Amino acid sequence: MKNSKIIGLGHYVPEKVVTNNDLEKIMNTTNDWIVERTGIEERRWFVPGKDTVSNMGTRATKIALNRAGLAAKDIDFIVFATITPDYFFPGSGVLLQRELGIQGIGALDIRNACSGFIYALSIADQFIKTGMYKTVLVVGAEIQSSALDKSDEGRSSSVIFADGAGAAILQATESEGVLSTHLHADGDYAEELYVKDPGSSRETRLSKELLDGKTFNLTMNGSAVFKHAVVRFSEVITEALKQNGYQPDDIDLLVPHQANLRISNFVQKQFKLPDDKVYNNIMHYGNTTAASIPIAMSEAWEKGKINEGDLICLAAFGSGFTWASALIRW
Ligand SMILES: CC(C)(COP(=O)(O)OP(=O)(O)OC[C@H]1O[C@@H](n2cnc3c(N)ncnc32)[C@H](O)[C@@H]1OP(=O)(O)O)[C@@H](O)C(=O)NCCC(=O)NCCS
């Protein structure tokens, strides 16, 4: 059986930088509060009329293809992770496919929020391991800023979430690559972090009452998310290490979903990992949901922090609740 290997990474973030000081001007918050509770100093918000979820995914993909030494026509299948698609339907995968000019190949959308990229990576890995496809594009892209309640009422979540895109090209290999992926969910907590509308199970999807309410905005129970996240991150990283017979200090680089710097620091401490073995960039990009891991991996690779033979651990937790990990021999 073949393995799958990541042979190219790319990312794109919108040019519009929104600092904590910018947020102070539109809601009752402070730079100190945001930095202390989340670690975020600035984030990117999309530029309306320029950025879309699919075109940011396309830009990230073109960089990843270039680094892999491949052309778009070499891609056999697309897995696109997003919870903020351009349209209610069809998914963003087909839009990305059209932008890349590779009509005809399959395109699948994954809606697993912050764990979406690892779920998508796992699907790509299975398709390659079974021999169905040789080269699979995995994208995570989000525009969260348009779902945020930027009033005082929504400040605890609107300071956290942001926009961007990342892409990885997976290809079949005879050597090691993705060693294992681990996917979990617990729907009991679906409403702890969600966007309720425009839901389909209401008589009218759009009504004046709905528009006057806040149900189109992202809603998060921050303390419930925090409590579950620290437990699940640790569990799912331990599961990946155990399955492959490794110890925490075998990890060369942990790339956690950039949920919140306090969560990443907590996980780092639990596994006693030194600072240079954990990659965080939430300070500059905020939490970009499914895009956060591929953006972080792409940036870490650019900085020379991911090298041939390294043991890379990815881990995520988010809405659903969902949580996931992947262990990769680079
Ligand atoms: C969201 C989060 C930062 C809030 O921090 P917290 O310590 O739980 O803060 P609380 O919600 O209890 O609020 C504490 C106080 O800060 C205030 N506050 C909330 N947001 C604020 C903001 N942006 N600026 C200033 N004050 C704020 C609250 O109103 C509250 O004030 P009060 O004590 O007068 O009522 C924290 O719960 C968290 O990090 N959760 C995990 C979020 C996460 O990782 N999400 C991504 C999942 S993928």
The ligand as an SDF file (V2000), in Angstrom:
LIG
                    3D

 48 50  0  0  0  0  0  0  0  0999 V2000
  -13.1750   33.8770   24.7690 C   0  0  0  0  0  0  0  0  0  0  0  0
  -12.2500   33.9640   25.9660 C   0  0  0  0  0  0  0  0  0  0  0  0
  -10.9690   34.6630   25.5520 C   0  0  0  0  0  0  0  0  0  0  0  0
  -12.9460   34.8170   27.0200 C   0  0  0  0  0  0  0  0  0  0  0  0
  -12.1160   34.8630   28.1620 O   0  0  0  0  0  0  0  0  0  0  0  0
  -12.6930   34.5860   29.6060 P   0  0  0  0  0  0  0  0  0  0  0  0
  -11.5940   34.7360   30.5510 O   0  0  0  0  0  0  0  0  0  0  0  0
  -13.4530   33.3010   29.5560 O   0  0  0  0  0  0  0  0  0  0  0  0
  -13.6170   35.8310   29.7260 O   0  0  0  0  0  0  0  0  0  0  0  0
  -15.1650   35.8980   30.1000 P   0  0  0  0  0  0  0  0  0  0  0  0
  -15.9840   35.5750   28.9020 O   0  0  0  0  0  0  0  0  0  0  0  0
  -15.3970   35.1540   31.3730 O   0  0  0  0  0  0  0  0  0  0  0  0
  -15.2490   37.4170   30.3850 O   0  0  0  0  0  0  0  0  0  0  0  0
  -14.4760   38.0450   31.3870 C   0  0  0  0  0  0  0  0  0  0  0  0
  -14.7630   39.5150   31.3220 C   0  0  0  0  0  0  0  0  0  0  0  0
  -14.1630   40.0710   30.1570 O   0  0  0  0  0  0  0  0  0  0  0  0
  -15.1460   40.7680   29.3990 C   0  0  0  0  0  0  0  0  0  0  0  0
  -14.8110   40.6690   27.9970 N   0  0  0  0  0  0  0  0  0  0  0  0
  -15.1680   39.7340   27.0910 C   0  0  0  0  0  0  0  0  0  0  0  0
  -14.6490   40.0200   25.9010 N   0  0  0  0  0  0  0  0  0  0  0  0
  -13.9360   41.1440   26.0430 C   0  0  0  0  0  0  0  0  0  0  0  0
  -13.1680   41.9140   25.1570 C   0  0  0  0  0  0  0  0  0  0  0  0
  -13.0100   41.5960   23.8630 N   0  0  0  0  0  0  0  0  0  0  0  0
  -12.5670   43.0110   25.6390 N   0  0  0  0  0  0  0  0  0  0  0  0
  -12.6960   43.3630   26.9300 C   0  0  0  0  0  0  0  0  0  0  0  0
  -13.4150   42.6780   27.8140 N   0  0  0  0  0  0  0  0  0  0  0  0
  -14.0330   41.5630   27.3680 C   0  0  0  0  0  0  0  0  0  0  0  0
  -16.4430   40.0570   29.7520 C   0  0  0  0  0  0  0  0  0  0  0  0
  -17.5710   40.8890   29.4890 O   0  0  0  0  0  0  0  0  0  0  0  0
  -16.2600   39.8010   31.2220 C   0  0  0  0  0  0  0  0  0  0  0  0
  -16.5110   40.9800   31.9200 O   0  0  0  0  0  0  0  0  0  0  0  0
  -17.2800   40.9220   33.3490 P   0  0  0  0  0  0  0  0  0  0  0  0
  -16.3690   40.1000   34.2450 O   0  0  0  0  0  0  0  0  0  0  0  0
  -17.3730   42.3400   33.7240 O   0  0  0  0  0  0  0  0  0  0  0  0
  -18.5720   40.2580   33.0650 O   0  0  0  0  0  0  0  0  0  0  0  0
  -11.9360   32.5790   26.5740 C   0  0  0  0  0  0  0  0  0  0  0  0
  -13.1050   32.0010   27.0890 O   0  0  0  0  0  0  0  0  0  0  0  0
  -11.3380   31.6390   25.5940 C   0  0  0  0  0  0  0  0  0  0  0  0
  -10.1960   31.7940   25.2270 O   0  0  0  0  0  0  0  0  0  0  0  0
  -12.0940   30.6200   25.1480 N   0  0  0  0  0  0  0  0  0  0  0  0
  -11.6600   29.7160   24.1170 C   0  0  0  0  0  0  0  0  0  0  0  0
  -11.9360   30.3820   22.8110 C   0  0  0  0  0  0  0  0  0  0  0  0
  -11.3590   29.6460   21.6510 C   0  0  0  0  0  0  0  0  0  0  0  0
  -10.2760   29.1400   21.6960 O   0  0  0  0  0  0  0  0  0  0  0  0
  -12.1130   29.6050   20.5870 N   0  0  0  0  0  0  0  0  0  0  0  0
  -11.6950   28.9880   19.3910 C   0  0  0  0  0  0  0  0  0  0  0  0
  -12.0960   27.5670   19.3800 C   0  0  0  0  0  0  0  0  0  0  0  0
  -11.5890   26.8400   17.9100 S   0  0  0  0  0  0  0  0  0  0  0  0
  1  2  1  0
  2  3  1  0
  2  4  1  0
  2 36  1  0
  4  5  1  0
  5  6  1  0
  6  7  2  0
  6  8  1  0
  6  9  1  0
  9 10  1  0
 10 11  2  0
 10 12  1  0
 10 13  1  0
 13 14  1  0
 14 15  1  0
 15 16  1  0
 15 30  1  0
 16 17  1  0
 17 18  1  0
 17 28  1  0
 18 19  1  0
 18 27  1  0
 19 20  2  0
 20 21  1  0
 21 22  1  0
 21 27  2  0
 22 23  1  0
 22 24  2  0
 24 25  1  0
 25 26  2  0
 26 27  1  0
 28 29  1  0
 28 30  1  0
 30 31  1  0
 31 32  1  0
 32 33  2  0
 32 34  1  0
 32 35  1  0
 36 37  1  0
 36 38  1  0
 38 39  2  0
 38 40  1  0
 40 41  1  0
 41 42  1  0
 42 43  1  0
 43 44  2  0
 43 45  1  0
 45 46  1  0
 46 47  1  0
 47 48  1  0
M  END
$$$$
